Amino acid sequence: MRSLLQAFLLIFASPLVIADAKVNQIITILQDVPVITHVDVGTAGASHGDLMAFEAPFETESGEKGIMSGFLLTVDIPVGQGEYFHDRVAQIVFEFGGVDTIAVGGKSVYPDGRAEMQAHVQQVRPVIGGTGRFIGARGEIATTRRDQGHYEHIITLVD
């Protein structure tokens, strides 16, 4: 009986074990104020499916410059009294020049349907890939909106 239980655990529990990821690079990015374009889809005003496209220049702490661009798709809007945030799914690309890019996905929340994140509240999304020197990138990005619409992004890449 014990060997049957051990076999069961080996087959079914092994995928649940997550290997420790080793941090191999941290990139801190300071982003300028984004240019944002709203696309109102479907019902007039804030509604499911609305799209925000954006672009902004950035600079790393080491002085490397680039452009980030992406879009946010509204997937949930407040419907009850006291609800405050809109949920948006993101697809963002940090372009460092040439073929060097980092791709970010995931979901964030935005207060009252505003175009920008709540100031001084960090939101974390996954790094889902990259190209060039970032090929196969994985990790996470912690984004914080600073004063006057500037943003700080801390990208943590892991092996």
C-alpha positions as CSV (number, residue, x, y, z in Angstrom):
1,M,0.0,0.0,0.0
2,R,2.8,2.4,0.8
3,S,4.4,2.0,-2.6
4,L,1.1,2.8,-4.3
5,L,0.8,6.0,-2.2
6,Q,4.4,6.9,-3.0
7,A,3.7,6.4,-6.7
8,F,0.6,8.6,-6.5
9,L,2.5,11.4,-4.8
10,L,5.3,11.1,-7.3
11,I,3.0,11.3,-10.3
12,F,0.5,13.9,-9.0
13,A,2.4,16.0,-6.5
14,S,5.6,16.6,-8.4
15,P,4.1,19.2,-10.8
16,L,3.0,21.2,-7.8
17,V,6.6,21.6,-6.6
18,I,8.0,24.9,-7.9
19,A,11.7,25.2,-8.4
20,D,13.4,28.2,-6.8
21,A,14.1,30.8,-9.4
22,K,17.4,32.6,-9.3
23,V,17.4,36.3,-9.9
24,N,20.0,37.0,-12.6
25,Q,19.2,40.7,-13.5
26,I,17.3,43.7,-12.1
27,I,16.6,46.6,-14.4
28,T,15.2,49.9,-13.0
29,I,13.5,52.0,-15.6
30,L,12.3,55.6,-15.2
31,Q,9.5,56.3,-17.7
32,D,8.3,59.7,-18.9
33,V,4.7,60.7,-19.0
34,P,2.9,58.4,-21.6
35,V,0.9,59.5,-24.6
36,I,-2.4,57.7,-24.2
37,T,-5.1,57.2,-26.8
38,H,-8.6,55.9,-25.8
39,V,-10.7,53.7,-28.0
40,D,-14.3,53.5,-26.8
41,V,-15.6,50.2,-28.0
42,G,-19.3,49.1,-27.7
43,T,-21.3,51.0,-25.1
44,A,-20.5,54.7,-24.9
45,G,-18.4,55.5,-21.9
46,A,-16.4,53.1,-19.8
47,S,-17.3,49.6,-20.7
48,H,-15.9,46.1,-21.3
49,G,-13.6,45.9,-24.3
50,D,-12.5,49.6,-24.2
51,L,-8.9,49.9,-25.2
52,M,-6.1,52.3,-24.2
53,A,-3.0,52.4,-26.4
54,F,0.1,54.2,-25.1
55,E,3.7,55.0,-25.7
56,A,6.4,56.6,-23.6
57,P,10.2,57.1,-23.7
58,F,12.2,55.6,-20.8
59,E,15.7,55.6,-19.4
60,T,17.4,52.9,-17.3
61,E,19.4,53.8,-14.2
62,S,22.5,53.0,-16.2
63,G,21.5,55.6,-18.9
64,E,20.2,53.2,-21.6
65,K,17.2,54.8,-23.4
66,G,14.3,53.2,-25.1
67,I,10.6,53.3,-25.9
68,M,7.8,51.4,-24.2
69,S,4.5,50.9,-25.9
70,G,1.4,48.8,-25.3
71,F,-2.3,48.6,-24.8
72,L,-4.7,48.0,-21.9
73,L,-8.0,46.2,-22.5
74,T,-10.8,46.9,-20.0
75,V,-12.1,43.5,-18.7
76,D,-14.0,44.5,-15.6
77,I,-15.7,47.7,-14.5
78,P,-17.3,48.7,-11.2
79,V,-21.0,47.9,-11.1
80,G,-21.9,48.3,-7.4
81,Q,-21.8,51.2,-5.0
82,G,-18.4,51.6,-3.4
83,E,-16.6,49.8,-6.2
84,Y,-13.7,51.9,-7.3
85,F,-11.3,50.1,-9.7
86,H,-11.4,49.0,-13.4
87,D,-9.4,45.9,-14.2
88,R,-7.4,46.0,-17.4
89,V,-5.3,43.3,-19.1
90,A,-2.0,44.6,-20.5
91,Q,0.3,43.8,-23.3
92,I,3.5,46.0,-23.0
93,V,6.8,46.0,-24.9
94,F,10.0,47.7,-23.6
95,E,12.2,48.3,-26.7
96,F,15.8,48.9,-25.8
97,G,16.9,49.4,-29.4
98,G,17.6,46.9,-32.3
99,V,16.0,43.6,-31.5
100,D,16.4,43.9,-27.7
101,T,12.9,43.9,-26.1
102,I,11.1,42.7,-23.0
103,A,7.5,41.7,-23.2
104,V,5.1,42.2,-20.2
105,G,1.5,40.9,-19.8
106,G,-0.9,40.5,-16.9
107,K,-3.6,42.6,-15.2
108,S,-3.7,45.9,-13.3
109,V,-6.3,48.0,-11.7
110,Y,-7.1,51.6,-12.4
111,P,-9.1,53.9,-10.2
112,D,-12.4,55.3,-11.5
113,G,-11.6,54.3,-15.1
114,R,-8.7,56.8,-15.3
115,A,-6.1,56.4,-17.9
116,E,-3.3,56.1,-15.3
117,M,-2.6,53.9,-12.3
118,Q,-3.2,55.1,-8.8
119,A,-0.1,57.1,-7.7
120,H,2.3,55.5,-5.3
121,V,0.6,52.1,-5.4
122,Q,2.9,49.3,-6.8
123,Q,1.4,46.8,-9.2
124,V,3.2,43.6,-10.3
125,R,2.8,41.9,-13.6
126,P,4.7,39.0,-15.3
127,V,7.5,39.3,-17.8
128,I,6.4,36.9,-20.5
129,G,9.3,36.9,-22.9
130,G,11.9,38.9,-24.8
131,T,14.0,39.1,-27.9
132,G,17.7,39.8,-28.6
133,R,19.7,39.9,-25.4
134,F,16.5,39.2,-23.5
135,I,15.5,36.1,-25.4
136,G,13.5,33.7,-23.2
137,A,13.1,36.4,-20.5
138,R,10.9,35.5,-17.5
139,G,10.3,37.2,-14.2
140,E,8.2,40.1,-13.0
141,I,7.9,43.8,-13.3
142,A,6.8,46.1,-10.4
143,T,5.4,49.4,-11.6
144,T,4.7,52.5,-9.5
145,R,3.2,55.7,-10.8
146,R,5.2,58.7,-9.4
147,D,4.1,62.3,-9.3
148,Q,3.2,64.2,-12.5
149,G,2.5,60.9,-14.3
150,H,6.1,59.6,-14.4
151,Y,6.5,55.9,-13.7
152,E,9.2,53.6,-12.2
153,H,9.5,50.0,-13.4
154,I,11.7,47.5,-11.6
155,I,12.1,44.5,-13.9
156,T,13.4,41.3,-12.1
157,L,14.6,38.6,-14.5
158,V,15.1,35.1,-13.3
159,D,16.8,31.9,-14.6
